[in-house]
Amino acid sequence: MNRRSFLKSGPAMGAAAAAPLAAQAQDFGKSKLKITGFKLLPAPPRTGAVNFKPAPGAWSTQNVEVASPMSIYPEYKATRSLFNPDPGKLEDFVLEITTDKGITGRGLGGRLGGAVIEGHLIKLLLGKDPFDVERLWDVMWRSTMSYGRKGVTMNAISAVDIALWDIIGKALKMPVYKLLGGQTKDRIPCYCTGNDIEQHMQFGFKRLKLAAPHGPADGLAGMRKNEDLARQTRKALGDEGDIMLDCWMSWTERYTIEMAKILEPYRIYWMEEVLQPHEYAGFGRLRKAIQSTRIVTGEHEYGRYGFRDLLEHESAEIWQPDAQWCGGLTELRKIGALAAAYDIPVIPHAGGLTPETVAFTMATTNAPWCELFMPPPGGPKEVYQKFEDRMRITRGPEGIYMQPHDEPGFGWNLFTD
């Protein structure tokens, strides 16, 4: 084909390719979706149903000591279950939104958010177009500002927002990560959280995040036990892998500085959430005082304004928002964009276990890794095979990788079956 004939045919070829999309958009414009109903469902376990008795002493059961803000009180120190809500009460939840065209969407939200949805947000959303996701987010934010801004109200907004994106993906017959910009990496490198080190290494992880067992209430003996855990992990992992440490809001500035010095020989990649989340200035001081590791946080921060506070105090070298708590996918994208303007990586909390965060990570250039939790050791082989299939696990130079599914929307059925 010569240049002249190509120029003549080019517009026709382009018009032919665009015609189906234009027709689809026109048809869709004639029949806008409308939100017709809401249903609250129990949240599935993040690592899938576990119908077996875990191996004795397995960390993943949560029946072990972990440093926490409550560690200063001896009667609550032994396990998180002693101070967390009783099972079946104040749990995370799944919100299902229905539309007049039969398309449904699901989103996971945090504790007590369902009460805000039922008691307030439903009346603001019924009859609205789920594609107006930015406007609906702002309506929910402004209407709950007088009694929220962080915590429970954002747990509610998160669930609604994620469900709306699920509807949009299904309506357009596209996976959400494609709507967000498509692939920025061939596959997503992952790290595993928990102290079942042998299991995680056998599975293939080369990046391990440990839960610090002890904090200031345990004195020097606790420091030595924290060091023992880091030493044993580094010895097992070798020189090439990465070790992170999750301190879950339980340390102080002085304790963190002293622990960083003790742990320096073991090359800790980051120390996470060493202080309580509101200690923006304290995190900033630690970043200046500690050079041997990265200070990171954000799991218990809410919305772009909370992360702006982290930015203004130079509080964290890596941000760790949770999509189901920070305001959903719409707000997570804003947080990611704010971070990108300052070359800050975003590695969301529990990001590999829920499809909206996998979609965000795949489509976001400054989101380099995903966090995973494995089912506890001691189960039958099929439990771990199902986990592997569900997460689309592959292996390579960095250890474990995952990929999003290509189902329209988020493919929630693949994560909850």
PyMOL commands that set and color helices and strands:
alter all, ss='L'
color gray80, all
select helices_A, chain A and resi 3-30+59-61+69-72+74-76+80-82+113-125+133-144+152-171+176-179+197-203+216-237+253-266+280-289+303-312+323-326+328-340+355-363+381-390+412-416
alter helices_A, ss='H'
color red, helices_A
select strands_A, chain A and resi 35-42+93-99+104-109+188-193+207-211+242-246+268-272+294-296+370-372+394-396+399-402
alter strands_A, ss='S'
color yellow, strands_A
deselect
rebuild
show_as cartoon
